[in-house]
Amino acid sequence: MLINILIFCPIVAAIAGLLGAPARRTALLASLINLAVALVAVCSYDKGGPAFQFVYEHGILPEWRLSYLVGADGLSLLMILLTAIVTFSAVWVSPPVERLEKQFYACLLFISAGAMGAFASIDLFFFYAFHELALIPTFLLIGIWGSGDRHAAAWKITIYLALGSFVLLLGLIGLYQGVPAALRTFDIRGLQELAASGKIHPASANTIYLLLLVGFGILISLFPFHTWAPRAYAAAPAPAAMLHAGVLKKFGLYGLLRVALPLLPNAARHWTHLLLILLIGNIIYTGLVAISQKRLDMMLGYSSVMHMGYIFLGIATLNTLGLNGAAFLMFAHGLSIAALFAVAGQLRKRTETLAFEDLGGLAKPMPFLGFVFGLAAFASIGLPGFANFASEILVFFGAFKSHLGGGWHFFGFRLATVLALWGVVLSAVYMLRAYRAVFMGEVPSRWNNLPDLKFSLRWPISLLIATLLFAGFFPRVFLAFLAPSVKAATFRETL
């Protein structure tokens, strides 16, 4: 019942808003209910119990073994909690909407519902379908309420994500077809059992995994399929950027951990070196591009792409240490990038520009905004005390430890880890440069009387920062949820 509330509460609220209920209040109430329910689910989850809990099933096509099947284990529960926190913050910090207010909040709620459904789905069909539910609202939010060249950005993200979804669909169909006809099922738990017993056809496993990697990779902004992300986030209204960069982009990473690695472990090993090469492109290339940016929104967009490289590195390790770090970093990055886009949105609202050359010294008229941006920037860099640091340490240790196969595989991980560590330097350079350009130095005369954040708007951003700090000081609390789920995705050499 808890999972159904999390999925359908935003949908019901969106429909109510479209039918005439006060849009903002209804969306805020729905997001608050979801946050409370997510916390109840986390507190009532039995870490020593069965893998999936709160399971609900309703048969749809028994002859195809297709059911509406939802539930949560530690990994999906952490993603559900992330979705609830970011949704609540995104709705709260939303600026006044001058036109089509009801549709605006309905789109935010549909994105949240789609993400909740995708993370909670145990059925492969609904796992895919719920994600698709969230893509159309993303296009509308950018195309209708965005800024700058919003139409081009909206079409670009739509084309890229539609292509990624199509490739992913081919991979999922191949996965379904790769099981003997009498044993075919959409139940992810059943597929994991079939994979463990060697029932997934090994001849097609490498091709299927490559399709899944490319499909999920496009949705995540894996290099070189990353160019849609920075412009889309720069053009999107702040709440949409918070939800997509902070939550929805984690669907692809979650899919790799939930579907690709447990079901196709040997194929994952086969394509490890390709993934290492591409993720270094994410970290080094996009890190350098982020340094060259002259606008805060574009810099944050490239920063989000860059940090996906660290999560891919953790996934590529195929060991428990690295995978725990990758899953934990998904949660940490979602919070930190949401906080950064929230601050950028407030800056855009007050100054109508995010160009570095037009800003400066804003910490004087807006000390609280400067303070929380600094904390979010430190988290993004990986400063000790924040969840990003704890998760990145696990990723680096897991990558340095990985030695599957020895030889070139061993050397490849050492090289990738060293290059990834240089990415930390790059992120420090562009984040500190942005902080100096926006908040330090002399204040242009036109910004002397800029209002700081109202007291009511400080709470949602503070919630994101506080969660980052809590997870950074007490990572064991979160890793205790992740460990059993990640163990199922840990590489098993079956050949």
C-alpha positions in Angstrom: 0.0 0.0 0.0 2.8 2.4 0.8 4.3 2.0 -2.6 1.0 2.7 -4.4 0.6 5.9 -2.4 4.0 7.0 -3.5 3.2 6.4 -7.1 -0.4 7.5 -7.4 -0.5 10.4 -4.9 1.3 12.7 -7.4 -0.9 11.5 -10.3 -4.1 12.1 -8.4 -2.8 15.6 -7.3 -1.8 16.4 -10.9 -5.3 15.5 -12.1 -7.0 17.4 -9.2 -4.9 20.5 -10.1 -5.9 20.3 -13.8 -9.5 20.0 -12.8 -9.5 23.2 -10.7 -7.9 22.6 -7.3 -5.3 25.2 -6.3 -2.3 24.0 -8.3 0.6 25.0 -6.1 -1.0 24.0 -2.8 -2.2 20.7 -4.1 1.3 19.9 -5.5 3.0 20.9 -2.3 0.6 18.8 -0.2 1.1 15.8 -2.4 4.9 16.1 -2.3 4.7 16.5 1.5 2.6 13.4 1.8 5.0 11.5 -0.4 8.0 12.6 1.7 6.2 11.5 4.9 5.3 8.1 3.3 8.8 7.6 2.0 10.2 8.2 5.5 7.7 5.8 7.0 8.8 3.2 4.4 12.4 3.7 5.3 11.8 3.5 9.0 9.6 0.3 8.7 11.9 -1.5 6.2 13.4 -4.6 7.7 17.0 -4.8 6.7 17.2 -8.4 7.8 14.0 -9.4 6.0 13.3 -10.4 2.4 15.0 -8.4 -0.4 11.7 -6.8 -1.7 9.2 -5.6 0.8 5.9 -3.7 0.6 5.2 -5.8 -2.5 1.9 -5.4 -4.3 0.8 -7.4 -7.4 -2.1 -7.1 -9.7 -2.3 -9.5 -12.7 -2.9 -7.9 -16.1 -2.0 -10.5 -18.8 -1.6 -13.8 -17.1 -0.8 -15.6 -20.4 2.2 -13.3 -20.8 3.0 -13.4 -17.1 2.6 -9.6 -17.1 1.6 -8.0 -13.8 1.5 -4.6 -12.2 4.2 -5.6 -9.6 5.8 -3.1 -7.3 7.9 -3.2 -4.1 11.1 -1.9 -2.7 14.4 -3.2 -1.5 17.2 -1.1 0.0 18.4 0.3 -3.4 15.0 1.2 -4.7 14.0 2.6 -1.3 17.0 5.0 -1.3 16.0 6.2 -4.8 12.4 6.6 -3.7 13.6 8.7 -0.7 15.7 10.8 -3.1 12.7 11.3 -5.3 10.5 12.4 -2.4 13.1 14.9 -1.0 13.9 16.5 -4.4 10.2 16.7 -5.5 9.2 18.4 -2.2 12.1 20.9 -2.6 11.5 21.5 -6.3 7.8 22.2 -5.8 8.5 24.5 -2.8 11.1 26.6 -4.6 9.1 26.9 -7.8 8.7 30.6 -8.7 5.3 32.1 -9.5 4.1 30.8 -12.8 2.6 33.5 -14.9 0.8 31.2 -17.5 -0.5 27.7 -17.4 0.2 27.3 -13.7 -1.9 24.1 -13.4 -0.2 22.4 -16.3 3.3 23.4 -14.9 2.7 21.7 -11.5 1.0 18.8 -13.2 4.1 18.2 -15.2 6.3 18.3 -12.1 4.1 15.8 -10.4 4.0 13.4 -13.4 7.8 13.4 -13.5 7.8 12.5 -9.8 5.2 9.8 -10.3 7.1 8.3 -13.2 10.4 8.2 -11.3 8.6 6.6 -8.2 7.1 4.0 -10.4 10.3 3.2 -12.3 12.2 2.8 -9.0 9.5 0.7 -7.4 8.6 -1.6 -10.4 9.6 -5.2 -10.1 8.0 -5.9 -13.5 10.2 -5.2 -16.4 7.4 -3.7 -18.5 6.3 -1.2 -15.9 9.9 -0.4 -15.1 10.2 0.9 -18.7 6.7 2.3 -19.0 6.9 4.5 -15.8 10.1 6.1 -17.1 8.5 6.9 -20.4 5.6 8.6 -18.4 8.1 11.1 -17.1 9.7 12.1 -20.5 6.8 14.0 -22.0 6.4 16.4 -19.0 10.1 17.1 -19.2 9.8 18.1 -22.9 6.8 20.3 -22.0 8.5 22.0 -19.0 11.5 23.0 -21.1 9.6 23.9 -24.3 6.9 26.0 -22.6 8.3 27.4 -19.4 12.0 27.3 -20.2 14.4 30.2 -21.0 16.9 31.0 -23.7 16.8 28.8 -26.7 14.2 26.6 -25.0 12.6 25.1 -28.1 15.9 23.8 -29.5 16.9 22.4 -26.1 13.5 20.7 -25.7 13.7 19.1 -29.1 17.3 18.0 -28.6 16.6 16.3 -25.2 13.5 14.7 -26.7 15.3 13.3 -29.7 18.2 12.0 -27.6 16.1 10.5 -24.9 13.7 8.9 -27.4 16.6 7.3 -29.1 18.0 6.1 -25.8 14.6 4.7 -24.9 14.3 2.9 -28.2 17.7 1.3 -27.9 16.9 0.3 -24.3 13.6 -1.2 -25.5 15.5 -3.4 -28.0 17.8 -4.5 -25.2 14.9 -5.4 -22.9 13.1 -7.3 -25.7 16.3 -9.2 -26.4 16.6 -10.0 -22.7 13.0 -11.3 -22.6 13.6 -13.3 -25.8 16.9 -14.6 -24.5 15.0 -16.8 -22.0 13.5 -20.2 -23.1 9.9 -19.6 -24.1 8.4 -21.7 -21.3 10.3 -19.7 -18.7 9.8 -16.2 -20.0 8.7 -13.6 -17.4 8.7 -9.9 -16.8 9.3 -10.4 -13.1 12.8 -9.0 -12.4 13.2 -11.4 -9.4 12.4 -14.4 -11.7 14.8 -13.2 -14.3 17.5 -13.0 -11.6 16.9 -16.6 -10.6 17.0 -17.6 -14.3 20.3 -15.8 -14.7 21.8 -17.4 -11.6 20.9 -20.9 -13.1 22.3 -20.0 -16.5 19.0 -20.0 -18.4 19.7 -16.7 -20.2 21.2 -17.6 -23.6 24.9 -16.8 -23.4 25.3 -16.4 -27.2 23.3 -13.2 -27.3 24.3 -11.9 -23.8 27.1 -9.6 -25.0 24.8 -7.9 -27.6 22.0 -7.5 -25.2 24.2 -6.0 -22.6 25.7 -3.5 -25.1 22.1 -2.4 -26.1 21.3 -1.9 -22.4 24.5 0.0 -21.8 24.0 2.3 -24.8 20.3 2.8 -24.1 20.7 3.5 -20.4 23.9 5.4 -21.2 22.1 7.9 -23.5 19.5 8.5 -20.7 22.3 9.1 -18.2 24.4 11.3 -20.6 27.3 8.9 -21.0 30.0 10.3 -23.2 29.7 10.9 -26.2 25.9 10.9 -25.9 26.0 13.7 -23.4 25.4 16.9 -25.4 21.7 17.0 -24.7 22.1 17.5 -21.0 23.9 20.8 -20.4 21.7 22.8 -22.8 18.5 21.2 -21.6 19.3 21.9 -17.9 20.3 25.5 -18.8 17.1 26.1 -20.6 14.8 24.3 -18.1 13.0 26.0 -15.3 14.9 25.3 -12.0 12.3 22.8 -10.6 12.5 20.8 -13.8 16.3 20.8 -13.8 16.2 19.7 -10.2 13.9 16.8 -10.9 15.6 15.6 -14.1 19.3 16.0 -13.1 18.7 15.0 -9.5 16.3 12.1 -9.9 15.2 11.1 -13.4 18.7 10.7 -14.8 19.4 8.2 -12.1 16.9 5.8 -13.8 19.6 4.6 -16.2 22.1 4.0 -13.4 19.5 2.3 -11.4 18.7 0.1 -14.4 22.3 -1.0 -14.8 22.4 -2.0 -11.2 18.9 -3.6 -11.1 18.8 -5.3 -14.5 22.0 -5.3 -16.6 24.6 -6.4 -14.0 22.7 -9.1 -12.1 21.3 -10.7 -15.3 24.3 -10.4 -17.6 27.4 -10.5 -15.4 29.8 -12.0 -17.9 28.7 -9.6 -20.6 29.3 -6.8 -18.2 32.9 -7.9 -17.8 33.2 -8.3 -21.6 32.4 -4.6 -22.1 34.3 -3.2 -19.1 37.1 -1.6 -21.1 34.7 0.2 -23.4 32.9 1.6 -20.3 36.2 2.7 -18.8 37.1 4.6 -21.9 33.7 6.3 -22.2 33.5 7.3 -18.5 36.9 8.9 -18.7 35.4 11.1 -21.4 32.7 12.0 -18.9 35.2 12.9 -16.2 38.1 14.6 -18.1 36.6 16.0 -21.3 33.3 17.4 -19.8 35.3 18.5 -16.7 37.5 20.6 -19.0 34.5 21.9 -20.9 32.8 22.9 -17.6 35.9 25.0 -16.7 35.5 26.9 -20.0 31.8 27.8 -19.4 30.9 31.5 -19.0 27.4 30.9 -17.5 26.4 29.3 -14.2 23.6 27.2 -15.7 25.8 25.7 -18.4 28.6 25.0 -16.0 26.2 23.1 -13.7 24.9 21.1 -16.7 28.4 20.0 -17.6 29.1 19.3 -13.9 26.2 16.9 -13.7 27.4 15.1 -16.8 30.9 14.9 -15.4 29.9 13.3 -12.1 28.0 10.6 -13.9 31.5 9.4 -14.8 32.3 8.6 -11.2 29.1 6.5 -10.9 30.0 4.6 -14.0 33.4 4.0 -12.6 31.8 2.4 -9.5 29.5 0.3 -11.7 32.5 -0.8 -13.9 34.3 -2.2 -10.9 31.8 -5.1 -10.5 32.8 -5.5 -6.9 30.8 -4.8 -3.7 32.9 -1.8 -2.7 32.6 0.1 -6.0 28.9 -0.7 -6.5 28.0 0.5 -3.0 29.9 3.7 -3.8 28.1 4.1 -7.1 24.6 3.6 -5.5 25.4 5.9 -2.6 26.8 8.5 -5.0 23.5 8.4 -7.0 21.8 9.5 -3.9 24.4 12.1 -3.0 24.7 13.6 -6.4 20.9 13.9 -6.7 20.8 16.0 -3.6 23.8 18.2 -4.4 22.9 19.0 -8.0 19.3 19.7 -7.0 20.5 22.2 -4.4 22.8 23.9 -7.0 20.0 24.2 -9.6 17.7 25.6 -6.9 20.2 28.3 -6.1 20.7 29.0 -9.8 17.0 29.4 -10.2 16.7 31.9 -7.5 19.6 33.9 -8.9 18.0 33.9 -12.4 14.7 35.0 -10.9 16.4 38.0 -9.1 19.0 39.1 -11.7 17.6 37.7 -15.0 21.1 36.6 -15.9 23.5 33.8 -15.0 26.5 35.0 -17.0 29.6 35.3 -14.8 30.6 38.6 -16.3 27.3 40.2 -15.2 27.5 38.9 -11.6 29.8 39.3 -8.7 29.9 40.1 -5.0 26.4 38.7 -4.4 27.3 37.2 -1.1 27.0 40.7 0.4 23.3 41.4 -0.5 22.4 37.7 -0.4 24.5 36.0 2.3 22.2 33.0 2.8 22.1 32.2 -0.9 25.9 32.5 -1.0 26.3 30.3 2.0 24.1 27.4 0.8 25.6 27.6 -2.7 29.0 27.3 -1.1 27.9 24.2 0.9 26.4 22.6 -2.2 29.5 23.4 -4.2 31.7 21.8 -1.5 29.5 18.7 -1.6 29.8 18.5 -5.4 33.6 18.8 -5.1 33.7 16.0 -2.6 34.6 17.8 0.6 34.8 15.5 3.6 31.7 15.7 5.7 29.3 15.4 2.7 27.7 12.3 1.3 29.6 12.8 -2.0 32.9 12.4 -0.3 31.9 9.1 1.4 30.5 7.7 -1.8 33.4 8.8 -4.0 35.9 7.3 -1.6 34.1 3.9 -2.0 34.2 4.3 -5.8 37.9 5.0 -5.9 38.8 2.2 -3.5 36.6 -0.2 -5.4 38.1 0.8 -8.7 41.7 0.6 -7.4 40.9 -2.8 -5.9 39.3 -4.2 -9.1 41.7 -6.8 -10.7 39.3 -9.1 -12.5 41.3 -11.0 -15.0 44.6 -9.3 -14.2 46.9 -8.0 -17.0 45.4 -5.2 -19.1 42.2 -5.2 -17.0 44.3 -4.6 -13.9 46.3 -1.8 -15.6 43.1 -0.3 -17.1 41.5 0.2 -13.8 44.6 1.7 -12.3 44.8 4.2 -15.1 41.1 5.0 -15.0 41.2 5.6 -11.3 44.2 7.9 -11.5 42.5 10.0 -14.3 39.3 10.0 -12.3 41.1 11.4 -9.3 42.3 14.3 -11.5 38.6 14.9 -12.1 38.3 15.9 -8.5 40.8 18.7 -9.2 38.8 19.8 -12.3 35.6 19.9 -10.3 37.2 22.0 -7.6 38.5 24.5 -10.3 35.2 25.1 -12.0 33.1 25.1 -8.8 35.4 27.5 -6.9 35.7 29.7 -10.0 32.0 29.9 -10.3 31.6 30.8 -6.6 34.2 33.5 -7.0 32.6 34.9 -10.1 29.1 35.0 -8.6 29.5 35.7 -4.9 32.9 37.3 -4.4 34.5 40.6 -5.4 32.8 44.0 -5.9 29.1 44.2 -6.1 27.8 45.9 -9.3 25.7 48.8 -8.3 22.6 47.4 -9.8 22.7 44.4 -7.5 23.2 46.3 -4.2 19.6 46.0 -3.2 18.9 42.4 -4.3 16.7 40.6 -1.7 18.1 37.5 -0.1 16.0 34.3 0.1 12.8 34.7 2.1 12.6 32.7 5.2 10.0 30.3 3.8 12.3 29.5 0.8 15.3 28.6 2.9 13.7 25.4 4.2 13.6 23.3 1.0 17.3 24.1 0.1 18.3 23.6 3.7 16.6 20.2 3.6 18.8 19.1 0.7 22.0 20.4 2.4 21.1 18.8 5.8 20.5 15.4 4.2 23.8 15.7 2.4 25.5 16.4 5.7 23.7 13.7 7.6 24.5 11.1 5.0 28.1 12.3 4.9 28.6 12.0 8.7 26.6 8.7 9.0 27.1 6.8 5.7 26.6 3.5 7.5 22.9 4.3 7.9 22.4 4.4 4.2 24.9 1.7 3.2 23.1 -0.7 5.5 20.1 -0.4 3.2 22.2 -0.7 0.1 24.4 -3.7 1.0 22.0 -6.6 0.4 20.7 -5.1 -2.9 24.1 -4.3 -4.2 25.3 -7.8 -3.3 22.8 -9.2 -5.9 24.4 -7.0 -8.6 28.0 -7.9 -7.6 29.9 -9.6 -10.4 29.8 -13.4 -10.4 32.2 -15.1 -12.8 30.0 -17.8 -14.2 32.2 -19.0 -17.1 
